Amino acid sequence: MRNKDVLVKVENVKIKFNLGKENIAGIKEYLIKLIRKELFFQEFWALKGVSLEIRKGEVFGILGFNGAGKSTLLKVIAGVLKPTEGKVITKGKIAPLIELGAGFDMELTARENIYLNGAILGHSKRFLDEKFNEIVEFAELQEFLDVPLKNYSSGMVARIAFAIATIVDPDILIVDEILSVGDYKFQEKCKQKIEKMMKNGVTIIMVSHSIEQIKEMCTRAILLDHGNKVILDEVLEVVKIYEDRK
């Protein structure tokens, strides 16, 4: 990327999924059909040539109705999905809050998962020892540290995932509906943490069904519709077109 202030560059990205056209009862039937070459798929393009640039320190929103390609775009930027066509270039450390709990072992306790997920994010045991109490305090799960995560609610898993991912300021924070998880008090806590990261120059890319959150926190946004870019502009312009399409 020529512009040193550009941390994310998405160039004509297309994502294709092959969807099964028929219901298959089990693995045995699947294998039989696979051997007989009787499996049929339908192509589905989740993204259809999306391009954008996101600069350092921006808070960038992604809008669209269900099936628009919002989460797919986040996953491509995070490196979770590889584009079928086009390319994505990123600079700096990325902290993705996309599929909360994806880096956890649900059979292990919260205590064990702090070290497991922290290691996946590149943190040393020494660093996690130093930050352990801070993570637990933010997640407000002191009483449940030695309980397996399989017994946690989705909101509790979200708390611990957010606390671990944001223990240090990354260069890029990717947020998918995290601010809608948990109770109002915790949502406000997450929002304050993100606002602090914004002041520290962290680039934030977010999806939210709350238009008020997008308007309040984002500077620019993109509107997607069935994988196509409708508009990329200042946030109020994008929100206006989004609301007109409701």
TAMO-V118832 format. One record per residue. N is the residue number from 0. RES is the residue in three letters. SS is DSSP state (h for helix, s for strand, l for the rest). OMEGA is omega in whole degrees, 0 to 359 (none if undefined). D_LAST is the distance of its C-alpha to the last C-alpha in Angstrom with 1 decimal. Layout:
# TAMO-V118832
[[N;RES;SS;OMEGA;D_LAST] [N;RES;SS;OMEGA;D_LAST]]
This chain:
# TAMO-V118832
[[0;MET;l;182;36.4] [1;ARG;l;181;38.1] [2;ASN;l;184;36.2] [3;LYS;l;180;37.5] [4;ASP;l;180;34.5] [5;VAL;s;180;32.1] [6;LEU;s;180;31.9] [7;VAL;s;176;29.3] [8;LYS;s;179;29.2] [9;VAL;s;185;27.1] [10;GLU;s;173;28.4] [11;ASN;s;185;26.7] [12;VAL;s;175;26.1] [13;LYS;s;178;25.5] [14;ILE;s;179;25.5] [15;LYS;s;172;26.5] [16;PHE;s;174;26.9] [17;ASN;s;182;29.1] [18;LEU;s;178;27.8] [19;GLY;s;183;30.4] [20;LYS;l;183;30.2] [21;GLU;l;177;32.3] [22;ASN;l;179;33.0] [23;ILE;l;189;36.1] [24;ALA;l;184;38.0] [25;GLY;l;183;39.7] [26;ILE;h;180;41.3] [27;LYS;h;179;44.3] [28;GLU;h;179;42.3] [29;TYR;h;182;40.3] [30;LEU;h;179;43.6] [31;ILE;h;180;45.2] [32;LYS;h;179;42.3] [33;LEU;h;179;42.4] [34;ILE;h;182;46.1] [35;ARG;l;182;45.9] [36;LYS;l;181;43.0] [37;GLU;l;177;41.0] [38;LEU;l;181;37.8] [39;PHE;l;183;34.9] [40;PHE;s;176;31.7] [41;GLN;s;180;28.5] [42;GLU;s;176;27.3] [43;PHE;s;180;23.8] [44;TRP;s;182;22.8] [45;ALA;s;174;20.6] [46;LEU;s;188;20.9] [47;LYS;s;176;21.8] [48;GLY;s;182;23.7] [49;VAL;s;176;22.0] [50;SER;s;176;24.1] [51;LEU;s;173;24.1] [52;GLU;s;179;26.6] [53;ILE;s;186;26.5] [54;ARG;s;179;29.3] [55;LYS;l;177;31.6] [56;GLY;l;178;30.3] [57;GLU;l;166;26.7] [58;VAL;s;191;23.9] [59;PHE;s;182;21.3] [60;GLY;s;176;17.7] [61;ILE;s;183;15.9] [62;LEU;s;178;12.1] [63;GLY;l;178;10.1] [64;PHE;l;180;8.9] [65;ASN;l;180;12.0] [66;GLY;l;183;14.5] [67;ALA;l;181;13.4] [68;GLY;l;184;16.9] [69;LYS;h;182;16.6] [70;SER;h;177;19.6] [71;THR;h;178;21.5] [72;LEU;h;177;21.4] [73;LEU;h;182;22.8] [74;LYS;h;177;25.4] [75;VAL;h;180;26.5] [76;ILE;h;181;27.0] [77;ALA;h;181;28.8] [78;GLY;l;178;31.1] [79;VAL;l;177;30.2] [80;LEU;l;176;29.2] [81;LYS;l;180;31.1] [82;PRO;l;172;29.3] [83;THR;l;174;30.2] [84;GLU;s;180;30.4] [85;GLY;s;181;30.3] [86;LYS;s;177;31.3] [87;VAL;s;178;30.4] [88;ILE;s;178;32.8] [89;THR;s;177;32.8] [90;LYS;l;177;35.4] [91;GLY;l;182;36.5] [92;LYS;l;181;36.1] [93;ILE;s;172;32.7] [94;ALA;s;182;31.8] [95;PRO;s;172;29.0] [96;LEU;s;187;27.3] [97;ILE;l;178;25.3] [98;GLU;l;186;26.8] [99;LEU;l;180;28.6] [100;GLY;l;181;32.0] [101;ALA;l;180;32.3] [102;GLY;l;182;35.5] [103;PHE;l;169;36.9] [104;ASP;l;188;39.6] [105;MET;l;177;38.6] [106;GLU;l;181;42.2] [107;LEU;l;180;43.3] [108;THR;s;176;43.2] [109;ALA;h;179;41.0] [110;ARG;h;181;44.1] [111;GLU;h;182;44.7] [112;ASN;h;176;41.1] [113;ILE;h;180;41.1] [114;TYR;h;179;43.9] [115;LEU;h;183;42.5] [116;ASN;h;177;39.0] [117;GLY;h;178;40.5] [118;ALA;h;178;42.9] [119;ILE;h;180;40.0] [120;LEU;l;174;38.5] [121;GLY;l;180;41.9] [122;HIS;l;178;43.4] [123;SER;l;178;47.1] [124;LYS;h;180;48.6] [125;ARG;h;179;50.3] [126;PHE;h;181;47.1] [127;LEU;h;174;45.4] [128;ASP;h;182;48.5] [129;GLU;h;185;48.2] [130;LYS;h;187;44.5] [131;PHE;h;183;44.6] [132;ASN;h;179;44.8] [133;GLU;h;178;42.1] [134;ILE;h;182;39.7] [135;VAL;h;181;40.7] [136;GLU;h;180;40.5] [137;PHE;h;182;36.9] [138;ALA;h;179;35.8] [139;GLU;l;183;37.7] [140;LEU;l;184;39.2] [141;GLN;h;185;42.9] [142;GLU;h;185;43.8] [143;PHE;h;186;42.2] [144;LEU;l;185;43.5] [145;ASP;l;176;45.7] [146;VAL;l;177;43.4] [147;PRO;s;183;42.0] [148;LEU;h;179;38.3] [149;LYS;h;179;37.9] [150;ASN;h;179;38.3] [151;TYR;l;169;35.6] [152;SER;l;179;32.2] [153;SER;h;178;29.2] [154;GLY;h;179;28.9] [155;MET;h;177;32.6] [156;VAL;h;179;32.3] [157;ALA;h;180;29.4] [158;ARG;h;184;31.7] [159;ILE;h;178;34.6] [160;ALA;h;180;32.6] [161;PHE;h;182;31.1] [162;ALA;h;181;34.6] [163;ILE;h;185;36.3] [164;ALA;h;185;33.9] [165;THR;l;181;33.9] [166;ILE;l;170;37.7] [167;VAL;l;178;38.2] [168;ASP;l;173;35.9] [169;PRO;l;172;34.8] [170;ASP;l;182;34.0] [171;ILE;s;175;30.5] [172;LEU;s;180;28.6] [173;ILE;s;190;25.7] [174;VAL;s;178;23.5] [175;ASP;s;175;21.1] [176;GLU;l;181;19.7] [177;ILE;h;184;23.2] [178;LEU;h;177;22.3] [179;SER;h;183;20.7] [180;VAL;l;177;24.0] [181;GLY;l;182;26.8] [182;ASP;l;184;27.3] [183;TYR;h;181;26.2] [184;LYS;h;181;29.6] [185;PHE;h;176;29.4] [186;GLN;h;178;25.8] [187;GLU;h;179;27.3] [188;LYS;h;177;30.3] [189;CYS;h;181;28.2] [190;LYS;h;179;26.4] [191;GLN;h;178;29.8] [192;LYS;h;180;31.2] [193;ILE;h;178;28.4] [194;GLU;h;177;28.9] [195;LYS;h;178;32.6] [196;MET;h;177;32.1] [197;MET;h;180;30.0] [198;LYS;h;179;33.1] [199;ASN;l;175;35.3] [200;GLY;l;177;33.5] [201;VAL;l;176;31.8] [202;THR;s;184;28.9] [203;ILE;s;177;25.9] [204;ILE;s;187;23.0] [205;MET;s;170;20.4] [206;VAL;s;177;17.3] [207;SER;l;175;15.7] [208;HIS;l;178;12.8] [209;SER;l;179;13.8] [210;ILE;h;179;12.2] [211;GLU;h;177;15.4] [212;GLN;h;180;17.6] [213;ILE;h;180;16.3] [214;LYS;h;184;16.7] [215;GLU;h;190;20.0] [216;MET;h;188;21.6] [217;CYS;l;175;20.4] [218;THR;l;176;21.9] [219;ARG;s;180;20.0] [220;ALA;s;174;17.1] [221;ILE;s;175;16.0] [222;LEU;s;178;12.6] [223;LEU;s;176;13.2] [224;ASP;s;182;11.9] [225;HIS;l;176;14.5] [226;GLY;l;180;17.1] [227;ASN;s;173;16.8] [228;LYS;s;178;16.6] [229;VAL;s;180;14.1] [230;ILE;s;171;15.4] [231;LEU;s;188;17.9] [232;ASP;s;173;18.7] [233;GLU;s;192;19.3] [234;VAL;h;183;16.8] [235;LEU;h;177;15.6] [236;GLU;h;181;14.9] [237;VAL;h;179;12.9] [238;VAL;h;180;10.9] [239;LYS;h;180;10.3] [240;ILE;h;178;9.1] [241;TYR;h;182;6.8] [242;GLU;h;178;5.3] [243;ASP;h;182;5.6] [244;ARG;l;181;3.8] [245;LYS;l;none;0.0]]
